[in-house]
């Protein structure tokens, strides 16, 4: 494995700061997503936040089920805010989703 780049170190630091108690498997997935090519223009803290919300929404809530039932993305996102924040709270996240959607 190659030595960590400055960006990878910054992502790791932002991830640890945001989610102190997240399970290792979830942290690794979020780390990989935050380091993806489409996130490279974003500051590491923003990339980690967006990757975290997407991961929690898709892996730990009813979001996919709601989409399959025909809800549009915005409606499905609205209905899983509480579930998403529940996961973030269990992981002792330093930030939660706001209901107005301004933080995405």
N, CA, C and O atoms as a DFTB+ gen file, in Angstrom:
416 C
 N C O
     1  1       0.841      -1.185       0.000
     2  2       0.000       0.000       0.000
     3  2       0.882       1.243       0.000
     4  3       1.890       1.297       0.705
     5  1       0.509       2.214      -0.774
     6  2       1.301       3.439      -0.860
     7  2       1.110       4.278       0.404
     8  3       0.100       4.155       1.097
     9  1       2.090       5.126       0.692
    10  2       1.951       5.977       1.886
    11  2       0.782       6.940       1.726
    12  3       0.461       7.358       0.613
    13  1       0.148       7.289       2.841
    14  2      -1.017       8.171       2.746
    15  2      -0.661       9.554       2.213
    16  3       0.369      10.130       2.565
    17  1      -1.516      10.059       1.377
    18  2      -1.327      11.415       0.852
    19  2      -1.873      12.402       1.874
    20  3      -2.529      12.012       2.840
    21  1      -1.599      13.665       1.656
    22  2      -2.140      14.687       2.538
    23  2      -3.658      14.660       2.561
    24  3      -4.270      14.832       3.615
    25  1      -4.267      14.444       1.401
    26  2      -5.732      14.389       1.338
    27  2      -6.263      13.189       2.104
    28  3      -7.243      13.316       2.838
    29  1      -5.641      12.033       1.950
    30  2      -6.110      10.850       2.686
    31  2      -5.979      11.057       4.187
    32  3      -6.852      10.648       4.953
    33  1      -4.888      11.694       4.610
    34  2      -4.726      11.988       6.038
    35  2      -5.799      12.955       6.513
    36  3      -6.351      12.789       7.600
    37  1      -6.098      13.970       5.698
    38  2      -7.121      14.956       6.064
    39  2      -8.507      14.300       6.143
    40  3      -9.298      14.630       7.027
    41  1      -8.797      13.386       5.234
    42  2     -10.069      12.662       5.260
    43  2     -10.147      11.803       6.517
    44  3     -11.176      11.780       7.193
    45  1      -9.072      11.103       6.830
    46  2      -9.052      10.266       8.041
    47  2      -9.267      11.106       9.294
    48  3     -10.012      10.714      10.193
    49  1      -8.618      12.253       9.350
    50  2      -8.755      13.145      10.510
    51  2     -10.191      13.674      10.611
    52  3     -10.764      13.702      11.701
    53  1     -10.768      14.088       9.492
    54  2     -12.145      14.604       9.484
    55  2     -13.137      13.512       9.878
    56  3     -14.112      13.773      10.583
    57  1     -12.885      12.312       9.425
    58  2     -13.768      11.186       9.735
    59  2     -13.737      10.859      11.224
    60  3     -14.785      10.647      11.834
    61  1     -12.560      10.818      11.802
    62  2     -12.420      10.540      13.231
    63  2     -13.070      11.640      14.064
    64  3     -13.690      11.362      15.090
    65  1     -12.928      12.887      13.623
    66  2     -13.524      14.008      14.350
    67  2     -15.049      13.976      14.268
    68  3     -15.727      14.268      15.253
    69  1     -15.591      13.625      13.103
    70  2     -17.041      13.623      12.903
    71  2     -17.717      12.431      13.573
    72  3     -18.783      12.572      14.171
    73  1     -17.096      11.263      13.472
    74  2     -17.749      10.016      13.903
    75  2     -16.869       9.222      14.868
    76  3     -16.341       8.176      14.490
    77  1     -16.702       9.686      16.083
    78  2     -15.780       9.017      16.999
    79  2     -16.116       7.558      17.309
    80  3     -15.207       6.781      17.600
    81  1     -17.382       7.161      17.257
    82  2     -17.746       5.800      17.631
    83  2     -18.362       4.977      16.500
    84  3     -19.031       3.977      16.762
    85  1     -18.148       5.377      15.271
    86  2     -18.689       4.598      14.147
    87  2     -17.952       3.269      14.042
    88  3     -16.748       3.201      14.291
    89  1     -18.674       2.211      13.674
    90  2     -18.028       0.904      13.480
    91  2     -16.971       0.972      12.371
    92  3     -17.089       1.742      11.418
    93  1     -15.950       0.154      12.527
    94  2     -14.824       0.154      11.582
    95  2     -15.295      -0.065      10.142
    96  3     -14.856       0.651       9.241
    97  1     -16.169      -1.029       9.912
    98  2     -16.612      -1.328       8.540
    99  2     -17.308      -0.115       7.915
   100  3     -17.118       0.172       6.733
   101  1     -18.099       0.583       8.698
   102  2     -18.764       1.786       8.187
   103  2     -17.741       2.888       7.924
   104  3     -17.808       3.573       6.904
   105  1     -16.804       3.055       8.839
   106  2     -15.772       4.096       8.665
   107  2     -14.960       3.843       7.396
   108  3     -14.649       4.781       6.661
   109  1     -14.620       2.595       7.138
   110  2     -13.827       2.272       5.952
   111  2     -14.598       2.584       4.675
   112  3     -14.027       3.097       3.712
   113  1     -15.878       2.279       4.664
   114  2     -16.705       2.562       3.485
   115  2     -16.820       4.067       3.259
   116  3     -16.695       4.549       2.133
   117  1     -17.062       4.805       4.352
   118  2     -17.182       6.264       4.256
   119  2     -15.857       6.873       3.804
   120  3     -15.834       7.783       2.976
   121  1     -14.753       6.362       4.356
   122  2     -13.423       6.853       3.968
   123  2     -13.204       6.668       2.468
   124  3     -12.730       7.578       1.787
   125  1     -13.552       5.492       1.961
   126  2     -13.387       5.213       0.528
   127  2     -14.275       6.134      -0.310
   128  3     -13.836       6.674      -1.326
   129  1     -15.514       6.308       0.116
   130  2     -16.434       7.164      -0.631
   131  2     -15.973       8.623      -0.610
   132  3     -16.059       9.316      -1.624
   133  1     -15.487       9.089       0.538
   134  2     -15.017      10.479       0.645
   135  2     -13.782      10.716      -0.219
   136  3     -13.534      11.841      -0.651
   137  1     -13.009       9.666      -0.470
   138  2     -11.808       9.787      -1.284
   139  2     -12.037       9.539      -2.765
   140  3     -11.089       9.561      -3.550
   141  1     -13.279       9.305      -3.156
   142  2     -13.606       9.014      -4.559
   143  2     -13.295      10.212      -5.454
   144  3     -13.255      11.354      -4.997
   145  1     -13.081       9.933      -6.711
   146  2     -12.692      10.961      -7.677
   147  2     -13.694      12.118      -7.737
   148  3     -13.292      13.275      -7.855
   149  1     -14.982      11.818      -7.659
   150  2     -15.982      12.892      -7.774
   151  2     -16.020      13.801      -6.546
   152  3     -16.695      14.830      -6.561
   153  1     -15.303      13.432      -5.487
   154  2     -15.260      14.252      -4.270
   155  2     -13.966      15.057      -4.162
   156  3     -13.811      15.851      -3.234
   157  1     -13.040      14.862      -5.098
   158  2     -11.697      15.433      -4.937
   159  2     -11.646      16.961      -4.939
   160  3     -10.684      17.540      -4.433
   161  1     -12.653      17.617      -5.492
   162  2     -12.638      19.078      -5.500
   163  2     -13.213      19.674      -4.215
   164  3     -13.118      20.880      -3.985
   165  1     -13.806      18.828      -3.388
   166  2     -14.402      19.300      -2.134
   167  2     -13.378      19.286      -1.006
   168  3     -12.462      18.464      -1.017
   169  1     -13.521      20.182      -0.033
   170  2     -12.667      20.097       1.153
   171  2     -12.917      18.750       1.849
   172  3     -14.041      18.248       1.822
   173  1     -11.898      18.165       2.464
   174  2     -12.065      16.857       3.108
   175  2     -13.235      16.795       4.093
   176  3     -13.934      15.783       4.145
   177  1     -13.459      17.842       4.866
   178  2     -14.561      17.798       5.841
   179  2     -15.921      17.697       5.148
   180  3     -16.817      17.008       5.635
   181  1     -16.072      18.379       4.023
   182  2     -17.335      18.323       3.274
   183  2     -17.487      16.958       2.607
   184  3     -18.571      16.376       2.626
   185  1     -16.417      16.452       2.025
   186  2     -16.458      15.124       1.388
   187  2     -16.841      14.052       2.409
   188  3     -17.638      13.163       2.110
   189  1     -16.277      14.137       3.603
   190  2     -16.587      13.156       4.654
   191  2     -18.053      13.280       5.073
   192  3     -18.733      12.269       5.245
   193  1     -18.538      14.500       5.238
   194  2     -19.936      14.689       5.632
   195  2     -20.886      14.122       4.571
   196  3     -21.815      13.387       4.904
   197  1     -20.661      14.454       3.315
   198  2     -21.533      13.960       2.246
   199  2     -21.464      12.441       2.124
   200  3     -22.489      11.785       1.936
   201  1     -20.267      11.885       2.230
   202  2     -20.108      10.427       2.165
   203  2     -20.793       9.755       3.352
   204  3     -21.388       8.687       3.207
   205  1     -20.709      10.377       4.517
   206  2     -21.349       9.828       5.717
   207  2     -22.857       9.788       5.553
   208  3     -23.488       8.760       5.800
   209  1     -23.433      10.906       5.137
   210  2     -24.889      10.977       4.994
   211  2     -25.370       9.976       3.944
   212  3     -26.362       9.280       4.162
   213  1     -24.684       9.898       2.823
   214  2     -25.079       8.944       1.777
   215  2     -24.977       7.510       2.293
   216  3     -25.880       6.704       2.069
   217  1     -23.888       7.190       2.978
   218  2     -23.707       5.826       3.488
   219  2     -24.788       5.466       4.509
   220  3     -25.409       4.407       4.416
   221  1     -25.006       6.342       5.472
   222  2     -26.013       6.056       6.499
   223  2     -27.386       5.926       5.852
   224  3     -28.137       4.999       6.154
   225  1     -27.706       6.847       4.972
   226  2     -29.019       6.833       4.317
   227  2     -29.238       5.526       3.554
   228  3     -30.301       4.916       3.669
   229  1     -28.256       5.098       2.788
   230  2     -28.418       3.903       1.946
   231  2     -28.252       2.597       2.717
   232  3     -28.844       1.586       2.340
   233  1     -27.461       2.596       3.784
   234  2     -27.142       1.344       4.479
   235  2     -27.861       1.142       5.811
   236  3     -27.949       0.014       6.295
   237  1     -28.369       2.202       6.402
   238  2     -28.911       2.085       7.756
   239  2     -30.322       2.650       7.918
   240  3     -30.803       2.780       9.044
   241  1     -30.994       2.989       6.816
   242  2     -32.355       3.530       6.900
   243  2     -33.251       2.843       5.862
   244  3     -32.807       1.966       5.122
   245  1     -34.497       3.253       5.827
   246  2     -35.465       2.724       4.863
   247  2     -35.446       3.472       3.530
   248  3     -36.369       3.326       2.730
   249  1     -34.416       4.261       3.287
   250  2     -34.346       5.102       2.090
   251  2     -34.546       4.289       0.803
   252  3     -35.381       4.644      -0.028
   253  1     -33.798       3.224       0.641
   254  2     -33.908       2.410      -0.591
   255  2     -35.311       1.834      -0.745
   256  3     -35.852       1.787      -1.850
   257  1     -35.895       1.398       0.366
   258  2     -37.250       0.844       0.343
   259  2     -38.252       1.911      -0.102
   260  3     -39.144       1.634      -0.904
   261  1     -38.103       3.118       0.415
   262  2     -39.002       4.212       0.020
   263  2     -38.869       4.538      -1.464
   264  3     -39.868       4.778      -2.142
   265  1     -37.641       4.547      -1.965
   266  2     -37.446       4.783      -3.405
   267  2     -38.125       3.685      -4.221
   268  3     -38.776       3.959      -5.229
   269  1     -37.965       2.445      -3.775
   270  2     -38.572       1.311      -4.480
   271  2     -40.097       1.394      -4.469
   272  3     -40.765       0.896      -5.376
   273  1     -40.642       2.035      -3.419
   274  2     -42.094       2.195      -3.318
   275  2     -42.610       3.368      -4.149
   276  3     -43.817       3.603      -4.210
   277  1     -41.695       4.105      -4.790
   278  2     -42.106       5.179      -5.677
   279  2     -41.937       6.588      -5.150
   280  3     -42.287       7.551      -5.833
   281  1     -41.405       6.725      -3.943
   282  2     -41.155       8.078      -3.426
   283  2     -40.008       8.721      -4.203
   284  3     -39.064       8.040      -4.605
   285  1     -40.094      10.036      -4.413
   286  2     -38.975      10.721      -5.052
   287  2     -37.855      10.891      -4.016
   288  3     -38.078      10.711      -2.819
   289  1     -36.662      11.237      -4.481
   290  2     -35.494      11.327      -3.589
   291  2     -35.709      12.291      -2.433
   292  3     -35.389      11.963      -1.290
   293  1     -36.244      13.471      -2.710
   294  2     -36.432      14.460      -1.652
   295  2     -37.407      13.968      -0.583
   296  3     -37.166      14.148       0.611
   297  1     -38.498      13.351      -1.008
   298  2     -39.466      12.831      -0.042
   299  2     -38.847      11.703       0.779
   300  3     -38.984      11.672       2.002
   301  1     -38.169      10.784       0.108
   302  2     -37.535       9.670       0.817
   303  2     -36.504      10.192       1.815
   304  3     -36.420       9.697       2.939
   305  1     -35.728      11.181       1.412
   306  2     -34.741      11.776       2.317
   307  2     -35.414      12.392       3.528
   308  3     -34.938      12.233       4.652
   309  1     -36.519      13.098       3.310
   310  2     -37.246      13.713       4.411
   311  2     -37.700      12.647       5.417
   312  3     -37.559      12.826       6.627
   313  1     -38.244      11.543       4.904
   314  2     -38.782      10.511       5.787
   315  2     -37.723       9.741       6.565
   316  3     -38.050       9.089       7.557
   317  1     -36.467       9.799       6.143
   318  2     -35.425       9.061       6.877
   319  2     -34.500       9.958       7.701
   320  3     -33.493       9.482       8.226
   321  1     -34.822      11.239       7.820
   322  2     -33.969      12.138       8.620
   323  2     -33.824      11.627      10.044
   324  3     -32.717      11.589      10.581
   325  1     -34.932      11.233      10.658
   326  2     -34.875      10.765      12.044
   327  2     -34.020       9.502      12.175
   328  3     -33.211       9.396      13.096
   329  1     -34.195       8.553      11.264
   330  2     -33.377       7.333      11.285
   331  2     -31.902       7.685      11.094
   332  3     -31.036       7.159      11.792
   333  1     -31.630       8.564      10.159
   334  2     -30.253       8.973       9.884
   335  2     -29.630       9.601      11.120
   336  3     -28.516       9.243      11.504
   337  1     -30.332      10.528      11.741
   338  2     -29.806      11.176      12.938
   339  2     -29.672      10.207      14.104
   340  3     -28.804      10.384      14.959
   341  1     -30.518       9.187      14.148
   342  2     -30.396       8.154      15.184
   343  2     -29.074       7.415      15.063
   344  3     -28.394       7.174      16.061
   345  1     -28.712       7.057      13.835
   346  2     -27.430       6.387      13.607
   347  2     -26.279       7.330      13.953
   348  3     -25.334       6.935      14.635
   349  1     -26.358       8.558      13.489
   350  2     -25.300       9.532      13.777
   351  2     -25.147       9.746      15.281
   352  3     -24.030       9.890      15.776
   353  1     -26.247       9.768      15.998
   354  2     -26.201       9.942      17.448
   355  2     -25.527       8.745      18.120
   356  3     -24.711       8.917      19.025
   357  1     -25.870       7.531      17.677
   358  2     -25.222       6.326      18.244
   359  2     -23.715       6.348      18.000
   360  3     -22.935       5.867      18.822
   361  1     -23.325       6.904      16.878
   362  2     -21.901       6.990      16.542
   363  2     -21.245       8.217      17.165
   364  3     -20.069       8.485      16.920
   365  1     -21.995       8.958      17.963
   366  2     -21.528      10.180      18.635
   367  2     -21.028      11.225      17.644
   368  3     -20.020      11.893      17.874
   369  1     -21.756      11.351      16.539
   370  2     -21.391      12.330      15.517
   371  2     -21.430      13.737      16.102
   372  3     -22.241      14.042      16.975
   373  1     -20.552      14.572      15.611
   374  2     -20.481      15.950      16.069
   375  2     -21.406      16.859      15.258
   376  3     -21.440      18.071      15.469
   377  1     -22.147      16.267      14.337
   378  2     -23.074      17.022      13.489
   379  2     -24.244      16.111      13.134
   380  3     -24.066      14.903      12.971
   381  1     -25.434      16.681      13.012
   382  2     -26.614      15.928      12.607
   383  2     -27.241      16.600      11.395
   384  3     -26.958      17.758      11.089
   385  1     -28.099      15.850      10.711
   386  2     -28.843      16.416       9.584
   387  2     -29.903      17.368      10.106
   388  3     -30.491      17.131      11.162
   389  1     -30.147      18.433       9.378
   390  2     -31.215      19.361       9.731
   391  2     -32.403      19.116       8.819
   392  3     -32.233      18.769       7.650
   393  1     -33.579      19.290       9.338
   394  2     -34.791      18.968       8.574
   395  2     -35.010      19.847       7.362
   396  3     -35.755      19.463       6.460
   397  1     -34.388      21.011       7.309
   398  2     -34.594      21.891       6.157
   399  2     -33.752      21.483       4.948
   400  3     -33.899      22.054       3.867
   401  1     -32.869      20.496       5.128
   402  2     -32.070      20.008       4.021
   403  2     -30.943      20.925       3.590
   404  3     -30.292      20.669       2.578
   405  1     -30.703      21.987       4.339
   406  2     -29.693      22.965       3.964
   407  2     -28.269      22.427       4.066
   408  3     -27.348      23.033       3.519
   409  1     -28.069      21.305       4.752
   410  2     -26.714      20.847       4.998
   411  2     -26.248      19.777       4.020
   412  3     -25.255      19.099       4.284
   413  1     -26.929      19.613       2.922
   414  2     -26.491      18.604       1.955
   415  2     -25.861      19.251       0.751
   416  3     -25.432      18.556      -0.170
